[in-house]
Amino acid sequence: MRNLLIASLTAILLVGCATANRVPDSEKNVAYSDYVKQQNISEINKIRSFRYSGWKELTERYLILTVSLNKDYLIKFRSNCQGLDFANSIKIQQFTDLVFDKMGDTIQPVDEMSLKCYVDSIYPLSKEQSDHLVNIGKSKQD
């Protein structure tokens, strides 16, 4: 009985330590917004020559889209994109081939319950900026 109690307490402490180092999404969202301002990254309305290559989820409000030629773009949604943090893939709906436009094109986590996510802002990123954004909120041991 005593060993079971010790094992249970140890498990609770480990879970507590793992979640204690985690930065809340609300703080990450502020950090992403501040980084865009500090780096003076100009917003664009469209990604031309758009050929989807991949994506990285940052929070339910931000993601990074990678297009042909390994060019990254920070996407900010109008509101939280529900289910993005658990999605294995996304569906991109465009009105025009080869252009991704924030004025009507959408991104949707691939899940039968997810809704379309509308884009608020698009920011072109360098490789270094993309790497920096991906690492915001991660501890040294992640």
C-alpha distance (Angstrom), angle and dihedral (degrees) to the residues before:
residue distance angle dihedral
M1 . . .
R2 3.79 . .
N3 3.84 91.3 .
L4 3.80 90.4 51.3
L5 3.81 90.5 52.4
I6 3.81 92.3 49.0
A7 3.81 91.7 47.6
S8 3.81 91.2 49.4
L9 3.79 93.2 49.6
T10 3.80 91.2 47.7
A11 3.82 90.9 51.7
I12 3.80 91.7 49.5
L13 3.81 91.3 50.2
L14 3.80 92.4 49.5
V15 3.80 92.5 50.0
G16 3.81 89.8 47.0
C17 3.79 91.9 51.5
A18 3.79 92.3 47.9
T19 3.79 93.3 53.0
A20 3.82 95.6 38.2
N21 3.83 91.0 68.6
R22 3.78 92.8 50.8
V23 3.80 116.2 108.1
P24 3.82 113.0 -138.1
D25 3.81 116.6 -113.8
S26 3.81 90.7 -120.0
E27 3.82 89.4 61.4
K28 3.80 91.9 45.3
N29 3.82 90.1 51.3
V30 3.80 90.1 54.5
A31 3.82 90.0 47.6
Y32 3.83 91.8 51.5
S33 3.79 91.7 49.2
D34 3.81 91.9 46.8
Y35 3.82 91.2 48.2
V36 3.81 91.8 53.2
K37 3.82 89.4 51.6
Q38 3.83 94.4 44.7
Q39 3.80 92.2 48.6
N40 3.81 90.2 45.0
I41 3.81 91.2 -131.1
S42 3.79 109.4 179.4
E43 3.78 119.3 -133.8
I44 3.80 118.4 -122.8
N45 3.81 129.3 -160.2
K46 3.81 99.1 -144.4
I47 3.77 141.8 24.7
R48 3.80 105.7 -139.6
S49 3.82 122.6 -155.8
F50 3.80 86.5 25.5
R51 3.78 113.3 -172.7
Y52 3.79 109.6 160.9
S53 3.79 114.8 -128.9
G54 3.83 106.7 162.6
W55 3.79 148.4 -44.8
K56 3.79 143.5 -132.4
E57 3.80 121.7 -152.2
L58 3.79 113.5 -137.3
T59 3.82 100.5 170.0
E60 3.80 134.3 -33.7
R61 3.83 86.8 -85.1
Y62 3.83 99.8 46.7
L63 3.79 138.2 39.0
I64 3.77 137.4 163.9
L65 3.81 117.8 -124.9
T66 3.78 118.9 -158.4
V67 3.79 117.4 -155.1
S68 3.80 133.7 -177.4
L69 3.78 116.1 -47.8
N70 3.84 88.8 31.3
K71 3.79 93.3 -83.0
D72 3.81 113.5 159.7
Y73 3.80 128.9 -149.2
L74 3.78 128.0 -170.5
I75 3.80 109.5 -133.9
K76 3.80 120.1 -159.7
F77 3.80 116.6 -166.6
R78 3.81 125.6 -141.9
S79 3.80 88.5 -122.0
N80 3.79 136.2 -5.3
C81 3.79 113.1 -51.8
Q82 3.79 98.8 -133.7
G83 3.79 114.9 -136.8
L84 3.78 95.6 14.4
D85 3.79 92.7 116.5
F86 3.83 91.1 59.3
A87 3.81 99.8 35.3
N88 3.79 121.0 116.8
S89 3.78 91.7 -163.3
I90 3.79 142.0 6.0
K91 3.79 134.8 -138.1
I92 3.80 118.8 -137.1
Q93 3.78 117.8 -155.2
Q94 3.80 115.2 -161.9
F95 3.77 130.4 179.8
T96 3.81 92.8 -154.5
D97 3.80 129.3 38.4
L98 3.79 115.9 -115.9
V99 3.83 93.8 13.9
F100 3.78 128.9 86.8
D101 3.81 108.7 -162.1
K102 3.80 125.1 -169.4
M103 3.81 90.6 -148.6
G104 3.79 96.2 74.8
D105 3.78 114.3 -15.2
T106 3.80 115.6 107.1
I107 3.78 142.1 -159.0
Q108 3.77 121.1 -145.4
P109 3.79 130.2 -174.1
V110 3.81 108.1 -121.6
D111 3.78 101.1 -109.6
E112 3.77 129.0 112.9
M113 3.83 90.8 -122.4
S114 3.82 99.8 46.1
L115 3.77 124.6 105.8
K116 3.79 130.1 -141.4
C117 3.78 114.3 -85.5
Y118 3.78 117.2 -141.1
V119 3.78 120.4 -143.6
D120 3.78 119.7 -121.5
S121 3.82 100.5 176.4
I122 3.81 140.6 7.0
Y123 3.82 121.8 -158.2
P124 3.83 124.9 -176.1
L125 3.81 111.7 -132.5
S126 3.78 136.1 -159.5
K127 3.80 117.0 -133.6
E128 3.82 90.0 -103.9
Q129 3.81 92.7 50.7
S130 3.79 91.1 48.6
D131 3.81 91.7 50.3
H132 3.81 90.8 48.4
L133 3.82 92.7 51.4
V134 3.81 92.6 48.2
N135 3.81 89.8 53.8
I136 3.82 97.0 49.4
G137 3.78 109.2 118.1
K138 3.79 95.5 11.9
S139 3.76 119.0 123.4
K140 3.78 122.3 -133.9
Q141 3.83 90.7 -102.9
D142 3.87 95.4 54.1
